[in-house]
Amino acid sequence: MSLPDSLLVTLRSHFPEASLATGDAERLAYAYDNSRRNAKPDAVVFPTEHAQVEALVQACRAHHVPVIGRGRGTNTTGATVPVDGGVVVSFERMNRILRIDPDNRLAVVEPGVLNGDLQQALKPHGFFWPPDPSSAPWCSIGGNLACNSAGPRTVKYGSPRENTLGLRAVAGSGEGFRCGTYTSKGATGYDLTRLLIGSEGTLALITEATLKLTPKPTGLRTMRATYRDVGAAARAVARIMAQPVTPCALEFIDDVALKLARDYGGDVVPLAGAMLMVEVDGEPDTLPGAMEAVSRAARGDGLEELRVAETAEETQALWSARKALSPAQRTISPNKINEDVVVPVSRLPELVDGIKQLSKKHDVLIVSFGHAGNGNLHVNLLPRDEAERERAHACLAEVFALVIALDGTLSGEHGIGLVKREFMPLALQPSTLQLMRNVKSAFDPDGILNPGKLLP
């Protein structure tokens, strides 16, 4: 489709000169995300203030034209691909940190602020914002909120939902609104803040966020434990999470992933049946006891080696396997299928064992690693040709069925977007999905916000 002339005239009145792009090259640059899917929008706008977003949504609603919010496009689910054309709203120019308030432990930011830039700005104040996806240096806060994307620190500090106090946004009706509080406690009406976080731009476009800050611990210790097999490592995860000391990171890497990482990163990466990376943070006088408690839980049947880093250089070396994984996978399969399923931590051994069996059944290479302390496993299917791609998609359906059977869910931090919509009925019963559709209709009565995403 192409935009009506009357809509273009209205858009130009609110987005002058370089803040509105309609050329082929500019539209192509905003046609895709990290899912490798693409569809060209009819136009791209670059707002710098809330009022422009209100005017945009009102104008597009009047013409029944889709509006797709976009951060930096790092998501892997096709959540920002404009499948029905329309207008992509890139928030990259709304990138101001409006306020850092240590006294009240909050920061107010626009959605285009990069996660990494915010962390740097908070350092001199002795605080940090806990969500830390692997794309933190270049992903935006708005994108983190839209997908509720987190990272390793979630196991101790929670996801964006637990670390956001309030939002300013524009609904699909074109109405601007605020929700949440500037206080750490609040019991006033429905919690729209948590509802919007993770809604993938289908309910409203976030234009400002009030974030809850956490004091930065002064001490950090890292250890690496290798195990005879994935079952032993998964059982160690359950033991670690069953004792009182909560690690700030607890990462699982299976044997296939270790071999790939070693082939790519060299002998610094160990070979084992599986490996855990564990970090504990806190104040220096409490760290030794905390490390001893976590180490004690990590020991058990199947442990082969436990190493604790004593220096920053050793810490970096211990993390080498985890850091080598993404480039190593790309050398195997440019068409990898990257999923991030979640099960209760106690069911992790069953999930790991089940994935091994499905890999053999479908003859598809599967690499598993991820944030084991949350039961959040990144399951990467690596098809190398068309026949393997077909088998991989059949295998994926069984992976999701296994996850649901283990009381888990389809995504921990990547979201649903375009690629997992068809599997939503596996996770949610029809009455729940209908309630979600009703919520969507209340916020976005004409269905213009990010159509084709999230809800089947």
Phi, psi and omega in degrees: 000160173237156185284141176300146180302322181295325177291319178300319177300315179296316180298318181295332179289335180258337182232080184288153171050238189286001178270002173227126181239129178232000179287157183302314184296315180295319180293324179295324181295339181246024183268347190221166172225195186285003174279350182072008173270154180208152175199127187285134171284169176275338178197161176230133177241153184233082182292155174237357179208159184303317185301325178296323180292319176301311182298320179299309183296320179298317181292317180292325178296320180298333181254006181055046181253132180298149176232125184238113177286146183214135171267252179249008173072025182273354183290156187250010187247007183076017186294339180248012178280124184280077189296335179250024183070213180092204186247123172273131177257104177270123183267017186297337179267352171267074191235034181264138166274108190281331186195134168241119188236085181300326182301322181255007177054051178214159172225144177247124186224158170274162189291339182276358177297132178285142180306312182297323179293322177297315180300320178295320180293331182277338185307311182299340180270353180080022181234168170212162172257119193301321183304128187218065177299160182297338179270016186310322181298336184228000176270156184261157177299320179300319177292321176303317181289319183299324183254001186052042183276141189230256183144195185302324185290350181304327185303327180256322192251352177091173183267182175307328180299323181277354186235024177231129183269321184196167183220153164245138187205172176235121180284169178294347175284347184093000180271132173276150180203163173241148176217159182088198188217174168257013183242158181281348175236145177191133180221062185233090177082191181292149181271081181288336180299308180293330178293317182290325180291124183092000182273001171057036176070017180268347181250321184197162175256120182282128180245350179198144180225136173257113189256142178275125182262154180235135177301137182280123178297150182270348182234148179212132177233144184234141173220157180232131180236128176253150187228159181298321181207172184293329179296318178297319179293319180295322177292328176294322176302313180299321179293318181298318183281351179269355178255166193292333183277120179266119177291155177273349171207138177215097187254140180248136176226125184276178186293322179295318179296319179298318180295316178299314181296323179291320178300327182271317189259352176093189189293347179295338178272124182283155170258131181197173176293330176185166182217146171244137169251126185231132173236141177235131177241166181156196178271150188307324184284344180259345186296317182303316179294321179295317179297322180296320180296317180291320179298320180299319180290328180289332179286150180157186183304127176097351178292131177256316180207141175232120182238133177250129180284136179256342182226167178298323180295319177294322178300315179299320179294320180296327182278359188301322181297316181297319183288336181277352189293311185298309178297328179295319180294323180296332178288337181272312188213106175292346180255031182300147176256115189250108180243155181228076183280162182223138172227161172305143186305322182294341180265000182302317177303321179293321179296313181299316179295319180296321179294321176302316181294320179293325177299317179291317183301316185263359180053052179232132177291125178235129176250128181239131174200172176147197191272078191296333180297339174259000187072017185263104184253132174271111183259111185250112176269129189242074177287141183249350177209180186297319180297318179291328178297319178296317179294325181296319180292324175294320179295320183300318179301322179286328174299313180297319179297320177298315181300314180296322179296335179265020179067028179260194180215171194285336183207141176257330184207345180280332184088188186256309178055227181267324193281340182245006181306315186296341182267356182304321178297341173294322188269332187231138181284160185305321181294325178291316178298323179293321176298322177296320177296323178295320177297315178304315181296324180293318180280326191223072191301332181257005175064036183269343184276115175046057182296152177085008184242155169070293184271133179289000000 
